[in-house]
Structure formats: structure tokens, C-alpha cells
Amino acid sequence: MSRPADLDRRHLLLGVAGLAVGGLAGCGSGSPAPAVPPAPGSVAPSSPSVTPTASASPSPSATPSPTPTAKATPTGPPDPDVAGTVAEDLDVPWGMAFFANGDALVSERDRARLLRITPKGKVTRLGEVAGVAPATGIGEGGLLGIALAPGDEDTVFAYLTSASDNRLVRLSIRGGRVGRPKALLTGIPTSVHHHGGRLLFAPDGTLFVSVGDAEDSALAQQKGSLAGKILRLRPDGRAASGNPYGNRTWSYGHRNVEGLAFDASGRLWATEFGDKRADELNRIVKGRNYGWPRVEGRSSNDAYASPAATWSPTSSCSPAGLAITRSTAFVGALQGQCLFSVALDGTDAAKPKAHFARDHGRIRNVAVARDGSLWMTTSNTDGRRTPGRDDDKILRVKL
């Protein structure tokens, strides 16, 4: 697939694309930081939700249920509509964070490159991030999640795969150039698959980081391991005050979480890749065990947190990016090749509804732009599908 050399020529395609809505049969010590603005890509919560630590150690006897039905049937907003293409000819766009003026910072996984993209489609290459070991074949590592430092848009936090581990780094983009990354947390287990890698700042200034199990499922149940967890950190990479186990762990028993978002009430939600039985949308609670590898999907054992919504089989979804707005979770589906909407009502979720089924291929990330629309990235150049002529793209979705 040939790619134009100058990304700046990319433009916003005017006109409204035809909507194709389809149902699918299944389609990574010290005082707390001051309060900060809400993280782009999720609705502004008034405060982070903290729920008491989970109960005693779980029994391994719990049995999973592949039932895909949700606990409640809240209703969501009108169906989304693809309004046009923001940018195209991108290379596995993975992370996305919005500047105050509406521009987006986007990470390209395999090229380890940061791009600045305007709402009108102008793409500026800021440069490559040093020390990234790109994915090969159908591997999933590289330059993954990114987040802008609260109150400092010239500082970027990034989750990346190095030659020896996964790590959290901080770097500068001052003057439109990418500075050398400073490692904040190293030694995160790595493998070909299951890196996790999503970053999300909370209103209190702490940083949530999703970490996959690195294809060693036993690590997900070990509270002292970084793998198979959602971490809660200070901006310097150390454990945040108030974590349930005195280390960096906020929740555990995760297989591979690639989506994190807050709802309007400050509740944290996550999308998680299952193995064979069920993909999951979970409400993340302090100290809870989400079951992997002992449980996949729902369980009758209260020692494990049950998902709010599931997809079964996992080939029907593979949930990656997550955005929450208008009391609805929007989930990018890789294998499902669609955008799912899941109406939320407190801690309950409706049955997922598929949109744009197979219209745009694999959907990776979803984020709420400054104007209230969704930006949705495709992932057709990641080695899992034959890319189209203009792949990969960022699409604007009107709600």
C-alpha cells in the first residue's frame, strides 16, 4: 500500500457520509495532586468514584456464563452518524488526546510517531518517540496510549513497548518537536500480545494505566505483579495515595484492558478483551477482582466483579477504545468491525447496539472531541486485515 509522503495535504472531507446502521449477531508518597480538568475522551466527572475494597480471596470454582444480556435496559441517544473523514493514510493510529483548541494528538503504533491533527484535517508530524520496539507481524506492541499532562499541553505521557518491557514515559512536545522520553515506570511485563496500554487522568490528578496480562494469565491474580491490572499512579509513576493494596494496583484479574473512561458521575469504566467466551464492559471499583483467568464473563461467585455488559462469542467484538458521553458508552470493535453503543443507567448497562457494521473495517479508538462529536479511528493497517486505499482513517461521528 503506497502512502503519500506529506501528511499535511490530508484534508477534511466535506459532506455527510451515508449512515449504515447494522445489527451484528455478535459484531496496557506525598500530597495528592490538585484537581484538574476532565480527561479528553470522557464526560467530566465531579469526582472520582471510590468504592470499598473487595471481599476475601475468590474461590477458583466459579463458572463463567456466556450469556450476553445486560442487567438493565436504559435507553441511549439517537443513532450516531458518520459526518466525514478527519484524516486518512495513517499508520495504526492508537492513542488520541485533545488539546484545548480542538486539535488532537495521535500516536501511530508501529511508526512510533506523534501527530497533531486539526479538526479541519491538517496533519503535522511532530516526530518519532525514541526507544519504541514496533510490533512485527500481528504483534500488538509499539507506541500505544497517550495523555496530555493536566495543565501542561507541552508534556505528554505515553505507554510504549521497548526491547525488554512495557513502560510509562513522559516527554515534551514543546516547539512542535518530540523530546527524549523519561521513564517513569519500567519493568511492565511484555509479550507479543496483551499489552493493555490505555492512559487516563482522573480529576484529582492521578493517572490510571491499563496493563495486559502479557499472555501469562496467572499474573493477573498476583496483586504484586503489574500485569493484568489497572494501575493508579502519581504523575511521577509512583503509587498514588489511597490505593487498596499499598502498591500501584487499583483493580486486578484483567486479561487485556484497552479502553478507559469516566462517566458523568465519576465512575470509571473499562473495556476488556475476553478469550473465547465473552468480551466485557466493566465498571471499575477500587480493589475488586475481575476474575481472569478464573472467570470469563459473568459469574455467580460474589468474589468476582461481574461485567455490566458482555459480547459473546469474543469474535463478535474485541472491544478496544472507549468513550462515554450522553449516558452512553461507545466502544470500538476490532473483530466486530463496528462501533457499539451501550446505554448506561448508573451501574447498569443496556444490551450493546452495533453501528456501521463492516462499513469501515476494524475500529480501534473512540474519543469525545472538544465540539462534542466522536473521533473514531480505524485499525486496518495493523496486519489483521487487508487495508483499503486510504487506510487508516480518523472519522468524525455526530451524535
Phi, psi and omega per residue, in radians:
M1 nan 2.108 3.121
S2 -1.411 2.604 3.135
R3 -2.265 2.388 3.075
P4 -1.059 2.549 -3.128
A5 -1.305 -0.523 -3.045
D6 -1.877 1.855 -3.132
L7 -1.221 -0.351 -3.064
D8 -1.139 -0.259 -3.112
R9 -1.433 -0.124 -3.133
R10 -1.142 2.580 -3.014
H11 -2.459 2.850 3.074
L12 -1.383 2.168 3.121
L13 -1.407 2.108 -3.091
L14 -1.401 2.845 3.130
G15 1.617 2.698 -3.078
V16 -1.653 2.216 3.111
A17 -1.268 2.653 3.118
G18 -1.152 2.407 -3.119
L19 -1.466 2.322 3.048
A20 -2.200 1.780 -3.118
V21 -1.801 2.201 -3.106
G22 -2.427 2.510 2.993
G23 -1.496 2.591 3.139
L24 -2.093 2.381 -3.135
A25 -1.138 -0.411 2.746
G26 -2.603 1.062 -2.576
C27 -0.915 nan nan
G28 nan nan nan
S29 nan 2.480 -3.120
G30 2.290 3.059 -3.085
S31 -1.235 2.567 3.117
P32 -1.105 2.634 3.115
A33 -1.231 2.706 3.130
P34 -1.194 2.832 3.129
A35 -1.079 2.513 -3.051
V36 -2.293 2.909 3.099
P37 -1.118 2.793 -3.132
P38 -1.125 2.624 3.114
A39 -1.225 2.348 3.071
P40 -1.030 2.530 3.112
G41 1.745 -0.081 3.072
S42 -2.537 2.765 3.119
V43 -1.195 2.564 -3.095
A44 -1.225 1.980 3.060
P45 -1.449 2.632 3.122
S46 -1.262 -0.569 3.073
S47 -2.869 2.672 3.140
P48 -1.169 2.502 -3.119
S49 -1.475 2.229 3.124
V50 -2.118 2.137 -3.129
T51 -2.085 2.542 -3.057
P52 -0.971 2.705 -3.123
T53 -1.044 2.620 -3.092
A54 -1.159 2.935 -3.128
S55 -1.377 -2.906 -2.966
A56 -1.065 3.035 -3.091
S57 -0.991 2.448 -3.066
P58 -1.334 2.768 3.030
S59 -1.554 2.459 -3.133
P60 -1.347 0.061 -3.019
S61 -1.546 -0.032 -3.096
A62 -1.098 2.499 -3.141
T63 -1.964 2.351 -3.109
P64 -1.333 2.741 3.061
S65 -2.177 2.220 -3.116
P66 -1.437 0.071 -3.071
T67 -1.018 2.145 -3.044
P68 -1.529 -0.007 -3.083
T69 -1.273 2.603 -3.131
A70 -1.661 2.979 -3.050
K71 -1.340 -0.419 -3.058
A72 -2.508 3.020 -3.124
T73 -2.241 1.018 3.032
P74 -1.142 2.749 3.130
T75 -1.828 2.571 -3.081
G76 -1.916 -2.914 -3.126
P77 -1.332 3.066 3.066
P78 -1.030 2.839 -3.123
D79 -1.046 2.457 3.100
P80 -1.248 2.830 -3.081
D81 -2.462 2.211 3.079
V82 -1.258 2.063 -3.048
A83 -1.692 -0.173 3.132
G84 2.704 3.115 3.140
T85 -1.792 2.209 3.083
V86 -1.393 -0.835 -3.110
A87 -2.642 2.760 -3.139
E88 -2.523 3.111 -3.096
D89 1.025 0.658 3.078
L90 -1.631 2.897 -3.068
D91 -2.071 1.730 -3.131
V92 0.811 1.117 3.059
P93 -1.113 2.237 -2.989
W94 -2.085 -1.087 -3.136
G95 -1.689 2.709 -3.136
M96 -2.655 2.299 3.103
A97 -2.473 2.508 -3.033
F98 -1.828 2.377 3.004
F99 -1.383 2.882 -3.112
A100 -1.086 -0.512 -3.104
N101 -1.473 0.041 3.110
G102 1.747 -0.235 3.045
D103 -1.157 2.766 3.102
A104 -2.063 2.468 2.940
L105 -1.686 2.213 -3.051
V106 -2.212 2.376 3.052
S107 -1.742 2.397 3.006
E108 -1.778 2.062 -2.972
R109 -1.019 -0.963 -2.991
D110 -1.398 -0.557 3.119
R111 -1.513 -0.081 3.125
A112 0.935 0.729 -3.007
R113 -2.055 2.518 3.028
L114 -1.823 2.341 3.140
L115 -2.126 2.564 2.961
R116 -1.948 2.181 -3.025
I117 -2.187 2.197 3.137
T118 -1.462 2.812 3.077
P119 -1.041 -0.403 3.108
K120 -1.548 0.029 3.007
G121 1.705 0.098 3.070
K122 -1.294 2.222 -3.095
V123 -1.964 2.153 3.112
T124 -2.026 2.177 3.078
R125 -1.385 2.038 3.100
L126 -1.470 -0.473 3.108
G127 2.341 3.048 -3.139
E128 -1.588 2.612 3.066
V129 -1.593 2.170 -3.092
A130 -1.223 2.597 3.014
G131 1.530 0.129 -3.124
V132 -1.570 2.313 3.031
A133 -1.727 1.802 -3.044
P134 -1.118 2.719 3.072
A135 -1.166 2.608 3.040
T136 -2.116 2.568 -3.128
G137 1.059 -2.143 3.105
I138 -1.838 0.412 3.047
G139 -1.135 2.821 -3.003
E140 -2.047 0.069 -3.126
G141 -1.480 3.096 3.141
G142 2.378 -2.608 3.053
L143 -1.537 1.956 -2.978
L144 -1.871 -2.031 -3.025
G145 -1.236 2.630 3.110
I146 -2.396 2.711 3.054
A147 -2.634 2.445 3.052
L148 -1.428 2.420 3.124
A149 -1.098 2.316 3.110
P150 -1.014 2.175 3.120
G151 1.406 0.046 -3.118
D152 -2.589 1.582 -3.074
E153 -1.307 -0.068 3.062
D154 -1.568 -0.038 -3.127
T155 -2.040 2.266 -3.073
V156 -2.099 2.376 2.951
F157 -1.743 2.396 -3.101
A158 -2.441 2.565 3.063
Y159 -1.910 2.172 -3.049
L160 -2.472 2.820 3.057
T161 -1.744 2.144 3.040
S162 -1.732 -3.041 3.135
A163 -1.192 -0.332 -3.039
S164 -2.134 -0.292 -3.047
D165 -2.855 3.082 2.844
N166 -1.680 2.619 -3.086
R167 -2.681 2.737 3.038
L168 -1.774 2.264 -3.117
V169 -2.275 2.838 3.024
R170 -2.171 2.452 -3.125
L171 -2.606 2.855 -3.133
S172 -1.799 2.523 2.972
I173 -2.119 0.456 -3.127
R174 -1.089 2.391 -3.140
G175 1.284 0.239 3.119
G176 1.331 0.306 3.111
R177 -2.193 2.557 -3.123
V178 -1.492 2.113 3.111
G179 -1.446 3.041 3.138
R180 -1.284 2.323 -3.093
P181 -1.256 2.503 3.031
K182 -1.862 2.163 -3.110
A183 -1.254 2.261 3.085
L184 -1.851 -0.590 3.118
L185 -2.557 2.085 -3.138
T186 -2.068 3.055 3.088
G187 1.390 0.230 3.058
I188 -1.256 2.207 -3.086
P189 -0.970 2.517 -3.117
T190 -2.274 2.862 3.092
S191 -2.840 -2.918 3.078
V192 -1.272 -0.656 -3.099
H193 -2.205 2.994 3.016
H194 1.138 1.047 3.110
H195 -1.615 -0.355 -2.955
G196 1.193 -2.262 2.965
G197 1.924 0.087 3.138
R198 -1.529 2.456 3.135
L199 -2.078 2.456 3.128
L200 -2.671 2.100 3.055
F201 -1.408 2.410 3.045
A202 -1.568 2.825 3.123
P203 -1.044 -0.402 3.130
D204 -1.502 0.091 3.092
G205 1.583 -0.064 3.070
T206 -1.397 2.770 -3.066
L207 -2.027 2.133 3.035
F208 -1.600 2.387 -3.097
V209 -2.317 2.199 3.068
S210 -1.616 2.358 -3.108
V211 -2.231 2.216 3.102
G212 -1.318 3.012 -3.103
D213 -1.464 0.036 3.104
A214 0.945 0.586 3.115
E215 1.075 0.395 3.013
D216 -2.184 1.495 -2.932
S217 -1.065 -0.500 -3.122
A218 -1.077 -0.495 -3.112
L219 -1.134 -0.455 -3.095
A220 -1.115 -0.465 3.140
Q221 -1.638 -0.037 3.137
Q222 -1.668 1.904 -3.032
K223 -1.131 -0.380 3.131
G224 -1.483 -0.167 3.108
S225 -1.573 2.573 3.078
L226 -1.361 -0.317 -3.042
A227 -1.377 2.557 3.096
G228 1.199 0.642 -3.019
K229 -2.334 2.878 2.742
I230 -1.936 2.124 -3.089
L231 -1.703 2.663 3.027
R232 -2.227 2.056 -2.947
L233 -2.177 2.736 2.835
R234 -1.305 2.831 3.134
P235 -1.084 -0.266 3.088
D236 -1.570 0.057 3.092
G237 1.649 -0.153 3.122
R238 -1.429 2.908 -3.131
A239 -1.095 2.393 3.102
A240 -1.347 2.610 3.076
S241 -1.114 2.415 3.104
G242 1.637 0.004 3.079
N243 -1.140 2.612 -2.953
P244 -1.219 -0.436 -3.037
Y245 -2.066 0.221 3.108
G246 1.291 0.172 3.072
N247 -2.251 -2.710 -3.071
R248 -1.456 -0.176 -3.040
T249 -1.272 2.289 3.002
W250 -1.816 -0.783 3.041
S251 -2.516 2.799 -3.058
Y252 -2.491 3.138 -3.070
G253 1.351 0.587 3.139
H254 -1.834 2.508 3.082
R255 -1.527 -1.011 3.139
N256 -2.834 1.689 3.131
V257 -1.611 2.165 3.103
E258 -2.120 0.025 3.109
G259 -2.304 2.297 3.077
L260 -2.374 2.401 3.081
A261 -2.821 2.609 3.007
F262 -1.652 2.561 2.947
D263 -1.607 -3.130 -3.030
A264 -1.170 -0.313 3.133
S265 -1.694 0.109 3.097
G266 1.532 0.138 3.090
R267 -1.402 2.411 3.131
L268 -1.615 2.324 3.115
W269 -2.141 2.727 -3.124
A270 -2.561 2.534 2.980
T271 -1.767 2.424 -3.048
E272 -2.362 2.312 3.064
F273 -1.291 2.200 2.989
G274 -1.512 -3.086 3.135
D275 -1.635 -1.317 3.137
K276 -2.141 -0.601 -2.969
R277 -1.413 -0.898 -2.983
A278 -2.744 2.320 2.859
D279 -1.449 2.794 -2.963
E280 -2.376 2.561 2.832
L281 -1.972 2.037 -3.047
N282 -2.039 2.496 2.881
R283 -1.529 2.164 -3.018
I284 -1.594 2.152 -3.081
V285 -2.081 2.412 -3.136
K286 -0.860 2.149 3.023
G287 1.396 -0.042 -3.062
R288 -1.332 2.678 3.070
N289 -1.779 2.108 -3.096
Y290 -1.658 0.156 2.809
G291 1.695 -0.507 -3.053
W292 -1.148 2.374 0.056
P293 -1.642 0.147 -3.083
R294 -1.322 -0.490 -3.101
V295 -2.365 2.436 3.032
E296 -2.313 2.033 -3.017
G297 1.543 -2.624 -3.068
R298 -1.449 2.687 3.127
S299 -2.483 2.621 3.063
S300 -1.489 -0.075 3.140
N301 -1.510 2.023 -3.075
D302 -1.172 -0.192 3.098
A303 -1.197 -0.303 -3.140
Y304 -1.956 2.418 3.063
A305 -1.301 2.251 3.110
S306 -1.574 2.516 -3.140
P307 -1.187 2.684 3.069
A308 -1.323 -0.547 3.102
A309 -2.601 2.658 3.130
T310 -2.381 2.827 2.997
W311 -2.185 2.291 -3.131
S312 -2.502 2.309 -0.059
P313 -1.284 3.059 -3.077
T314 -1.173 -0.377 3.103
S315 -1.164 -0.222 -3.138
S316 -1.438 -0.170 -3.078
C317 -2.456 -1.375 -2.901
S318 1.079 1.312 -2.995
P319 -1.333 2.182 -3.116
A320 -1.903 -1.754 -3.075
G321 -1.186 2.715 -3.119
L322 -2.438 2.313 3.011
A323 -2.356 2.533 3.126
I324 -2.202 2.184 3.071
T325 -2.717 2.631 3.128
R326 0.944 0.701 3.113
S327 1.024 0.544 -3.133
T328 -2.396 2.346 3.015
A329 -1.579 2.283 3.059
F330 -1.946 2.209 -2.969
V331 -2.167 2.196 3.034
G332 -1.395 2.283 -3.088
A333 -1.970 2.131 -3.124
L334 -1.365 -1.143 3.105
Q335 -1.182 -0.618 3.120
G336 -1.195 -0.359 3.097
Q337 0.905 0.930 3.127
C338 -2.826 3.075 2.976
L339 -1.880 2.212 3.067
F340 -1.716 2.485 2.914
S341 -1.976 2.428 3.134
V342 -2.311 1.879 3.133
A343 -1.184 2.369 -3.102
L344 -1.981 2.532 3.044
D345 -2.453 1.636 -3.044
G346 1.148 -2.039 3.130
T347 -1.714 0.031 -3.126
D348 -1.716 2.737 -3.134
A349 -2.421 2.518 3.092
A350 -1.415 3.051 3.068
K351 -1.166 2.331 -3.139
P352 -1.046 2.488 3.130
K353 -2.100 2.285 -3.070
A354 -1.577 2.492 3.086
H355 -2.319 2.592 3.070
F356 1.024 0.658 -3.046
A357 -0.979 2.031 3.080
R358 1.080 0.228 3.109
D359 -1.275 -0.593 -3.013
H360 -2.186 0.127 -3.118
G361 1.408 -2.602 -3.069
R362 -1.251 2.281 3.123
I363 -1.856 2.168 -3.066
R364 -1.733 -1.229 -2.996
N365 -1.960 2.655 3.063
V366 -2.409 2.297 -3.132
A367 -2.528 2.613 3.102
V368 -1.503 2.064 3.131
A369 -1.343 2.965 -3.102
R370 -1.121 -0.434 3.137
D371 -1.551 0.078 3.110
G372 1.606 -0.158 3.064
S373 -1.365 2.963 3.014
L374 -1.744 2.446 2.903
W375 -1.836 2.267 -3.020
M376 -2.209 2.182 -3.105
T377 -1.779 2.471 2.989
T378 -1.524 2.872 3.133
S379 -2.449 1.012 -3.081
N380 -1.668 -0.091 3.115
T381 -1.826 0.308 -3.063
D382 -1.601 0.176 3.091
G383 1.592 -0.031 -3.104
R384 -1.777 -0.077 -3.062
R385 -2.757 2.644 3.050
T386 -1.286 2.074 -3.065
P387 -1.278 2.688 3.031
G388 -1.405 3.093 -3.032
R389 -1.062 -0.627 -3.058
D390 -1.887 0.158 -3.132
D391 -1.237 2.676 -0.122
D392 -1.520 2.868 -3.034
K393 -2.233 2.800 2.846
I394 -1.995 2.158 -3.115
L395 -1.880 2.496 3.049
R396 -1.660 2.268 -3.108
V397 -2.058 2.129 3.098
K398 -1.585 2.498 -3.137
L399 -1.917 nan nan
